[in-house]
Amino acid sequence: MVLHLDEEEEDDEDAEETWEEEGCGDDEKQFAPAAADDDRGEARNRESVAIDVEGRVGGVSDCGLDFSFRSYPESFDRYAGLSSPEACDVITEDCRKCFVGESFWLAAGAEPRCALEELARKVFELHVAGIDGTWDAAKSGAEWWVQVRHEDDGQKEAVSFHWDKDEDLVDDFVVNVHPAISTVTYLTTSGAPTLVLDHVPPMMYEDVEQFRGAVGQGYLSFPKRGKHIAFDGRLLHGAPRELAKPRHVEKGYERVSFLVNIWLNYRPRAIEPFPQEEIGNLGLRGGFPGTSARPTGDVPEGVGGDRYPSISSRNDRFGDMREFRYDFGETGTEHTLVLPVSIKALDSVTDAREGKGGSPVDCVRLRFARGAEAAVVEQESKEPRRSGRRS
């Protein structure tokens, strides 16, 4: 199936952006701009993206990527060159400077110009290592941006729930196109945890009812400096302040994270590289300080989500099961996430190992039982707005 996208001409006020679909086999849908005649009657160039039956960009589902939730609590910092406090401090400061509400593009194979682009490249290389060579490097790369949260930040010290996608394509053509892999790298051990939920949206944004429904499970990842997580780019996720460990949100805390989306065979329409004129304002140009902070090159192995301890909404043994509600989706198609969680049960899992002198539990699997499900439900509609970048 083919979606044709006619981009509006700047000098044609009557032109409209439209889409059409064409068949292209049982396993894929092809999205492309319709050929339109210019003043000379000649067809303009076409831009396209294929989407398979799994809702991924064509060729991504079968290229060997690991789409499961994985955490890298110990080894990623050495691999990426974040093992020294000096390197991590300077990169964290660069993240503060780049927290502008926009994301940036680093093409596959491009030479990084600063440490943040070097980190983005390391993330990209980590997750495409070992997959087959069928993906198109010319249309692939890393989309990166930063998040900074702290007390009284005007954003409830949280990251709203959302699906990663080509925001521009949603705004103009109501089509959901997702990255292959979404990732988070924590630069501080503080702030709200990341919650990744096993819930995939429909391909067409106008299919409102298909956004809704029960959620069977999720993974809660607590911030730790130098830790990295990765998961299927189609999944709903956010960072709810209410589920943070008390010691992670003490007075004066700051949560800094570096986000990278892995895109294969497709480049988001409006994402550009970080401005060249701003590169000089960033530190660590040309490498990492100190030999101990240099990337090792050794590819780390992630810990699968199923290897972490879990809690279930079925058992309210502490008697404090609470239904948290999170509104999200500011494009005129609003939703509410209903999330049943026992904070005492969560604490019992994360604190038990530490109380026995073991390593801190950095992730917890949340299972939602029938009758106590997490769910995405309808929220009262508001005036439509453009989706904008993740805030």
C-alpha positions as CSV (number, residue, x, y, z in Angstrom):
1,M,0.0,0.0,0.0
2,V,1.3,3.5,-0.9
3,L,0.6,6.7,0.9
4,H,1.1,9.7,-1.4
5,L,2.2,12.9,0.2
6,D,1.7,16.1,-1.8
7,E,3.8,18.8,0.0
8,E,2.3,22.3,-0.2
9,E,4.1,24.7,-2.4
10,E,5.1,27.9,-0.6
11,D,3.7,30.1,-3.5
12,D,0.5,28.2,-3.9
13,E,-2.0,29.1,-1.1
14,D,-4.6,26.7,-2.5
15,A,-2.3,23.7,-2.5
16,E,-3.0,21.0,0.2
17,E,-1.0,18.2,1.7
18,T,-2.8,15.0,0.9
19,W,-2.1,11.3,1.2
20,E,-3.1,8.2,-0.7
21,E,-2.4,4.5,-0.3
22,E,-1.3,1.9,-2.8
23,G,-0.9,-1.8,-2.5
24,C,2.6,-3.1,-2.6
25,G,2.4,-6.7,-1.3
26,D,1.1,-8.5,1.8
27,D,3.8,-7.4,4.2
28,E,4.3,-3.7,3.6
29,K,2.5,-0.4,3.0
30,Q,4.3,2.2,1.0
31,F,4.0,5.9,1.8
32,A,5.0,8.3,-0.9
33,P,4.2,11.8,-2.2
34,A,1.9,11.8,-5.2
35,A,3.4,12.9,-8.4
36,A,2.1,16.4,-9.1
37,D,2.5,18.4,-12.2
38,D,4.4,21.7,-12.1
39,D,3.7,24.7,-14.4
40,R,5.3,22.8,-17.3
41,G,3.2,19.7,-16.8
42,E,6.1,17.7,-15.5
43,A,5.9,15.5,-12.4
44,R,7.7,16.7,-9.3
45,N,10.0,14.4,-7.3
46,R,8.5,11.8,-5.0
47,E,9.4,11.0,-1.4
48,S,8.4,7.7,0.1
49,V,8.5,5.4,3.2
50,A,7.3,1.8,3.3
51,I,5.5,0.5,6.5
52,D,5.3,-3.2,7.2
53,V,2.4,-5.0,8.9
54,E,4.1,-4.6,12.3
55,G,3.9,-0.8,11.9
56,R,7.6,-0.5,11.4
57,V,9.6,1.1,8.5
58,G,9.9,-1.5,5.7
59,G,12.9,-3.8,6.2
60,V,13.3,-3.1,9.9
61,S,11.4,-6.0,11.3
62,D,13.5,-8.6,9.5
63,C,17.0,-7.1,9.7
64,G,17.9,-8.8,13.0
65,L,17.4,-5.9,15.5
66,D,16.6,-6.8,19.1
67,F,13.4,-5.0,19.9
68,S,13.1,-6.2,23.5
69,F,13.5,-4.0,26.6
70,R,17.1,-4.1,27.7
71,S,19.1,-2.3,30.4
72,Y,22.8,-1.7,30.5
73,P,23.4,-0.7,34.2
74,E,27.1,-1.3,34.4
75,S,29.0,-1.7,31.1
76,F,27.6,1.1,28.8
77,D,29.5,3.9,30.5
78,R,32.9,2.2,29.7
79,Y,31.8,1.4,26.1
80,A,30.6,5.0,25.5
81,G,33.5,6.8,27.3
82,L,31.4,8.0,30.3
83,S,33.3,6.1,33.0
84,S,35.3,9.2,34.3
85,P,33.4,11.8,36.4
86,E,35.1,14.5,34.3
87,A,33.8,13.3,31.0
88,C,30.3,12.7,32.4
89,D,30.3,16.2,34.0
90,V,31.2,18.0,30.8
91,I,28.7,15.9,28.7
92,T,26.0,16.7,31.3
93,E,26.8,20.4,31.0
94,D,26.6,20.1,27.2
95,C,23.2,18.5,27.6
96,R,22.0,21.5,29.6
97,K,23.1,23.8,26.8
98,C,21.3,21.7,24.2
99,F,18.0,21.4,26.1
100,V,16.0,23.5,23.6
101,G,13.0,21.4,22.9
102,E,14.3,20.2,19.5
103,S,16.0,17.0,18.3
104,F,18.9,16.7,15.9
105,W,20.1,14.4,13.2
106,L,23.4,12.4,12.9
107,A,23.5,10.4,9.7
108,A,24.9,6.9,9.7
109,G,28.5,7.2,8.9
110,A,28.7,10.9,9.6
111,E,31.8,12.1,11.5
112,P,30.8,13.5,14.9
113,R,31.7,17.1,15.6
114,C,31.3,17.1,19.4
115,A,31.0,14.7,22.3
116,L,27.2,14.6,22.2
117,E,27.3,13.5,18.5
118,E,30.0,11.0,19.4
119,L,27.7,9.6,22.1
120,A,24.9,9.4,19.6
121,R,27.1,7.5,17.2
122,K,28.1,5.0,19.9
123,V,24.5,4.4,20.7
124,F,23.6,3.9,17.1
125,E,26.6,1.5,16.5
126,L,25.7,-0.5,19.7
127,H,22.2,-1.3,18.5
128,V,22.9,-2.0,14.8
129,A,26.0,-4.2,15.5
130,G,25.5,-7.6,14.1
131,I,22.4,-7.0,12.1
132,D,22.3,-7.8,8.4
133,G,23.4,-5.3,5.7
134,T,20.0,-4.8,4.0
135,W,19.3,-1.4,5.6
136,D,20.0,1.8,3.7
137,A,22.8,3.8,5.3
138,A,21.9,6.9,3.2
139,K,18.4,6.9,4.9
140,S,19.5,5.9,8.4
141,G,20.9,7.5,11.4
142,A,20.5,8.7,15.0
143,E,18.0,11.3,16.1
144,W,19.2,12.8,19.4
145,W,18.0,15.3,22.0
146,V,18.2,15.9,25.7
147,Q,15.9,16.2,28.7
148,V,16.5,18.2,31.9
149,R,14.1,18.1,34.9
150,H,14.3,19.6,38.4
151,E,12.2,21.0,41.1
152,D,9.6,23.5,40.1
153,D,10.5,23.2,36.4
154,G,6.9,23.9,35.2
155,Q,6.6,20.4,33.8
156,K,5.7,18.5,36.9
157,E,9.3,17.2,37.1
158,A,8.2,14.5,34.6
159,V,8.3,13.5,31.0
160,S,4.8,13.2,29.6
161,F,3.8,9.8,28.1
162,H,4.2,9.7,24.4
163,W,5.1,7.6,21.4
164,D,8.3,8.4,19.6
165,K,7.5,9.2,15.9
166,D,8.2,11.5,13.0
167,E,6.4,14.5,14.6
168,D,6.2,16.5,11.4
169,L,4.6,13.6,9.5
170,V,1.9,13.4,12.2
171,D,1.2,17.1,12.1
172,D,0.9,17.2,8.3
173,F,-0.4,13.8,7.3
174,V,-1.7,12.1,10.5
175,V,0.6,9.1,10.0
176,N,2.6,7.4,12.7
177,V,6.1,6.4,11.6
178,H,8.3,5.2,14.5
179,P,12.0,4.8,15.0
180,A,13.3,1.2,15.1
181,I,14.7,1.5,18.6
182,S,14.3,4.2,21.3
183,T,17.0,4.7,23.9
184,V,17.7,6.6,27.1
185,T,21.1,7.3,28.6
186,Y,21.1,8.7,32.2
187,L,23.6,11.4,33.1
188,T,22.5,11.7,36.7
189,T,21.3,9.3,39.4
190,S,18.2,11.3,40.2
191,G,14.7,12.2,39.1
192,A,11.7,10.2,37.8
193,P,12.1,6.7,36.4
194,T,11.4,5.8,32.8
195,L,8.3,3.7,32.3
196,V,8.0,1.7,29.1
197,L,4.6,0.1,28.4
198,D,3.8,-2.7,26.0
199,H,1.3,-0.6,24.0
200,V,1.6,0.2,20.3
201,P,-0.5,2.9,18.5
202,P,-2.3,2.6,15.2
203,M,-0.6,3.5,12.0
204,M,-3.1,6.3,11.2
205,Y,-3.5,9.0,13.8
206,E,-7.2,9.3,13.0
207,D,-7.9,5.8,14.2
208,V,-8.6,7.1,17.6
209,E,-10.2,4.0,19.2
210,Q,-7.1,1.9,18.3
211,F,-5.0,4.1,20.6
212,R,-7.1,2.9,23.5
213,G,-7.1,-0.4,25.3
214,A,-5.6,-2.5,28.1
215,V,-1.8,-2.7,28.8
216,G,-0.5,-6.0,29.9
217,Q,3.0,-5.1,31.2
218,G,5.7,-2.5,31.4
219,Y,9.2,-1.9,32.6
220,L,10.2,0.7,35.1
221,S,13.8,1.9,34.9
222,F,15.4,4.0,37.6
223,P,18.0,6.6,36.7
224,K,21.6,5.8,37.3
225,R,24.6,7.8,36.0
226,G,26.0,6.1,32.9
227,K,23.2,3.6,32.6
228,H,21.5,3.0,29.2
229,I,18.2,1.4,28.3
230,A,16.7,0.5,24.9
231,F,13.3,-0.7,23.7
232,D,11.0,-1.1,20.7
233,G,10.5,2.4,19.2
234,R,6.8,1.9,18.8
235,L,6.1,1.6,22.6
236,L,4.4,4.1,24.8
237,H,6.7,5.6,27.5
238,G,7.3,8.5,29.8
239,A,8.8,9.4,33.2
240,P,6.3,9.7,36.0
241,R,7.5,11.7,39.0
242,E,5.1,9.8,41.4
243,L,7.1,6.5,40.9
244,A,10.5,8.0,41.8
245,K,12.5,6.7,44.7
246,P,12.5,9.3,47.5
247,R,16.3,9.6,47.5
248,H,16.2,10.4,43.7
249,V,14.1,13.5,44.2
250,E,15.7,15.1,47.3
251,K,15.7,18.9,47.4
252,G,17.8,20.4,44.7
253,Y,17.9,17.3,42.5
254,E,18.4,17.4,38.7
255,R,17.5,14.7,36.2
256,V,19.5,14.9,33.0
257,S,19.1,12.3,30.2
258,F,20.4,11.9,26.6
259,L,17.9,10.4,24.2
260,V,18.7,8.7,20.9
261,N,16.2,7.2,18.4
262,I,17.6,4.7,15.9
263,W,16.1,5.2,12.5
264,L,16.8,2.7,9.7
265,N,15.7,3.2,6.0
266,Y,13.9,6.5,6.9
267,R,15.0,10.0,8.0
268,P,12.4,12.1,9.9
269,R,11.2,14.9,7.6
270,A,12.1,18.0,9.7
271,I,15.1,16.9,11.7
272,E,18.4,18.6,10.9
273,P,21.9,18.3,12.3
274,F,22.9,20.4,15.3
275,P,23.7,23.9,14.1
276,Q,27.4,24.3,13.1
277,E,27.5,27.8,14.6
278,E,26.7,26.4,18.0
279,I,29.3,23.6,18.0
280,G,31.9,25.9,19.4
281,N,29.8,26.4,22.6
282,L,30.1,22.7,23.5
283,G,32.9,21.1,25.4
284,L,34.9,18.0,24.5
285,R,35.3,18.8,20.9
286,G,37.6,16.2,19.4
287,G,37.5,13.6,22.2
288,F,37.0,12.7,25.8
289,P,39.3,14.0,28.6
290,G,41.5,11.4,30.2
291,T,42.5,8.0,28.9
292,S,40.2,6.3,31.4
293,A,37.2,7.9,29.8
294,R,37.9,6.9,26.2
295,P,35.4,4.4,24.7
296,T,36.6,0.8,25.1
297,G,35.1,-0.4,21.8
298,D,33.8,-3.5,23.7
299,V,30.2,-4.0,22.9
300,P,28.2,-4.3,26.2
301,E,25.5,-6.9,26.7
302,G,22.1,-5.7,28.0
303,V,20.0,-7.3,30.7
304,G,16.7,-8.4,29.4
305,G,13.6,-7.0,31.1
306,D,12.3,-10.5,32.0
307,R,15.4,-11.0,34.2
308,Y,14.4,-8.3,36.5
309,P,12.1,-8.7,39.6
310,S,8.4,-8.0,39.0
311,I,5.3,-6.9,40.8
312,S,1.7,-7.6,39.8
313,S,-1.4,-5.5,40.2
314,R,-3.3,-8.7,41.0
315,N,-1.8,-8.8,44.6
316,D,-2.4,-5.8,46.8
317,R,-0.8,-7.4,49.8
318,F,0.2,-4.0,51.3
319,G,-3.2,-2.5,50.9
320,D,-2.0,0.6,49.1
321,M,-2.8,-0.1,45.5
322,R,-3.3,3.3,43.8
323,E,-4.7,4.2,40.4
324,F,-2.5,6.9,38.9
325,R,-3.9,8.8,36.0
326,Y,-1.7,10.6,33.4
327,D,-3.2,12.8,30.6
328,F,-1.2,13.0,27.4
329,G,-1.4,13.6,23.6
330,E,-1.7,17.3,22.9
331,T,-2.7,17.2,19.3
332,G,-6.5,17.2,19.6
333,T,-6.5,13.4,20.2
334,E,-6.0,13.3,23.9
335,H,-5.7,10.2,26.1
336,T,-5.4,9.2,29.7
337,L,-3.2,6.5,31.0
338,V,-4.7,4.6,34.0
339,L,-1.9,3.0,36.0
340,P,-2.5,0.8,39.1
341,V,0.6,0.6,41.2
342,S,1.4,-0.3,44.8
343,I,4.3,1.9,45.9
344,K,5.0,-0.3,48.9
345,A,5.2,-3.4,46.7
346,L,7.5,-1.5,44.4
347,D,9.7,-0.4,47.3
348,S,9.8,-4.0,48.7
349,V,11.3,-5.2,45.5
350,T,13.8,-2.5,44.9
351,D,14.9,-2.2,48.5
352,A,15.1,-5.9,49.4
353,R,18.4,-6.7,47.6
354,E,20.0,-3.4,48.7
355,G,19.0,-4.2,52.3
356,K,21.0,-7.4,52.1
357,G,24.1,-5.7,50.8
358,G,23.4,-6.6,47.1
359,S,23.4,-4.3,44.1
360,P,20.6,-1.9,43.7
361,V,17.7,-3.0,41.6
362,D,17.7,-0.6,38.6
363,C,14.6,-2.0,36.8
364,V,11.3,-3.6,37.8
365,R,8.8,-5.4,35.6
366,L,5.2,-4.3,36.1
367,R,2.5,-6.9,35.3
368,F,-1.1,-5.8,35.1
369,A,-3.7,-8.5,35.9
370,R,-7.3,-8.7,34.5
371,G,-9.5,-6.6,36.7
372,A,-6.6,-4.4,37.7
373,E,-5.3,-3.5,34.2
374,A,-3.3,-0.5,33.1
375,A,-5.1,1.1,30.2
376,V,-5.2,4.0,27.8
377,V,-8.6,5.5,27.8
378,E,-10.4,8.5,26.3
379,Q,-9.7,12.0,27.7
380,E,-12.0,14.9,27.0
381,S,-11.0,16.5,23.7
382,K,-9.4,19.9,23.6
383,E,-8.7,22.3,20.8
384,P,-6.2,20.7,18.3
385,R,-2.6,21.8,18.4
386,R,0.5,20.8,16.5
387,S,2.3,18.1,18.3
388,G,5.7,19.8,18.6
389,R,8.8,18.2,20.1
390,R,8.9,16.0,23.2
391,S,8.9,18.3,26.2
